[in-house]
Amino acid sequence: MEELARVQAGKARRDPVYAGITLIESLRQEAQLLRNVDDFEGAKLYEKAADKKEREVLAEPQPAPGTQPPVEPRVRPEVRPPNAASLERGQ
């Protein structure tokens, strides 16, 4: 059971979301260190970077352009045979 937990934890650490979370934490820690030495401008920049990365991590994934599912082609009414409607209803 412990071995399975270690394997799953290892897989989680390789996930891009985990890398993003780690980066956010590091940026916030650096901002705190800069505030401690009165470098408020530097701290502000690190906080902004952390906020931006956090928005990226939390954002809903958007499909890449051109990867939308294909749309079913529809038959225009003017090219349907006159009895097509009755055939569709099972008559």
Buried (B, 14 or more C-beta within 10 A) or exposed (E): EEEEEEEEEEEEEEEEEBEBBEBBEEBBEBBEEBBEEEBEEBBEBBBEBBEEBBEEBEEEEEEEEEEEEEEEEEEEEEEEEEEEEEEEEEE
